[in-house]
Amino acid sequence: MRRAEEFEELRPLLFSIAYRVLGSVSEAEDAVQETWLRYEASPARPASVKAFLSAVVTRVSIDVLRSARVRREDYTGRWFPEPLLADPYEDPERSAELADSVSMAALLLLERLSPLERAVFVLREVFGFGFGEVASAVGRSEAACRQLAVRARRHMDAGRARFATDRREREALAVRFFDAFREGNVDGLRELLAADVAMVGDSGGKAPLWGKGVFGAENVARTLAAIVTPFVRIGGVVEPHEVNGQPGAIFRDRDGKIVNIWALDILDGQVQAIRAVINPDKLGHLGPVADVWAVVREANQARRPETER
C-alpha cells in the first residue's frame, strides 16, 4: 500500500518527464504504467524513490522513443506532438523551464536531438536533476552526460526565437486574435500576424488538411476568415484554451466532439505560427472525437449560396 501511495504522489512528475521525452500523451502514460510494474516487482526499496522512479521512466521512455522515431520517419505529412491541455506537474522554482519546455515549438526542437540528448536535456535543464542522477538514469558517466547536455543546449538554443513575449501580453494578444477570428475580421487578423506567419497542420493522412500549409499574413488572414463562418454556421464552437502551455483553442462540432486543436506560437507581439492537430488518433485522450470529414463536408455545403444547396 505504501508503494502505491508513493508512486501516485510522483505520478505527475513521471508523466511530465515521459511526455517531454516522447511528445506523446498515450506513450507517456504507457511508460508511466510500465514504471509502476517495474517498481511493484522490485524486491528492494530504493534509497530515493523519486530518483529510482525517475530513472526507470526515463529508461523506458528512451526505449520507446527509439522505436517511435522509426515510425515518425514514415509519418504522412508533418508530425506534431499530441496536444496536452494541462501539465500535471508543478514546481514553482522551475515554472519557467516547465512552461517553456512543453510548448509545441520546444517539443519540435527536442525532436532534433538524439534520444539520449533529449533525456539528458529534459532531466537536467527542465527538471533540475543533478548530473549524478542524470548519469544513473541514462546509464552513462557524468562526464558523458555533461557533453550530451552541452550538445543538447546548443541545438535547442540555435532553434529558439530571439525575442520572448510576456505571458500576460501573449494571452491578451490571443484574446484579440480569437475575437477577430470568430468575427471573420480579415483586417483585424492581418495586423496580429507576423509577415511570415505559417499555418500548418498534422492530419497523419487521416483528416482533411490545407495542403502543405498556408504562409504569409495576407493568405493566412483570408484563410482563417473563410474557415470560421461556415464552421460556426453549422454549430461549430471555437473554445479558446491553453494548449501545451501556450494560447490555443479546441474546435468542437455541434455535439461537443473535438474536431481539432490549435496552438499559437506568439513571439515579439505577433502570431508567428498556428499549428493544428487534426489527426483523430492524437485527440482521443481529450474526449470524443468528431468525424472531421463529415464536418468539412457540411461546412462546405453551408458556404454555398441558398440557391445552390
Salt bridges, closest charged atoms under 4 A:
GLU6 OE2 - ARG2 NE 3.48
GLU6 OE2 - ARG45 NH1 2.74
GLU8 OE2 - ARG11 NH2 2.89
GLU27 OE2 - ARG71 NH2 2.86
GLU27 OE1 - ARG72 NH2 3.42
GLU34 OE2 - ARG38 NE 2.92
ASP63 OD1 - ARG66 NH1 3.89
GLU82 OE1 - HIS285 ND1 3.97
ASP87 OD2 - ARG20 NH2 2.65
GLU97 OE2 - ARG94 NH2 3.94
ASP100 OD2 - ARG160 NH1 2.66
GLU111 OE2 - ARG72 NH1 2.70
GLU111 OE2 - ARG118 NH1 2.60
GLU117 OE2 - ARG151 NE 3.04
GLU125 OE2 - ARG153 NH1 2.50
ASP157 OD1 - ARG160 NE 3.74
ASP166 OD2 - ARG168 NE 3.76
GLU171 OE2 - ARG167 NE 3.25
ASP179 OD1 - ARG182 NH2 3.21
ASP187 OD1 - ARG190 NH1 2.73
GLU191 OE2 - ARG176 NH2 3.35
ASP202 OD2 - LYS282 NZ 2.53
GLU218 OE1 - ARG190 NE 2.61
GLU218 OE2 - ARG222 NE 2.52
GLU239 OE1 - ARG252 NE 2.90
GLU242 OE1 - ARG167 NH2 2.60
ASP265 OD2 - ARG275 NH1 3.65
ASP281 OD2 - LYS206 NZ 2.27
GLU298 OE2 - ARG254 NH2 2.37
GLU306 OE2 - ARG309 NH1 3.09
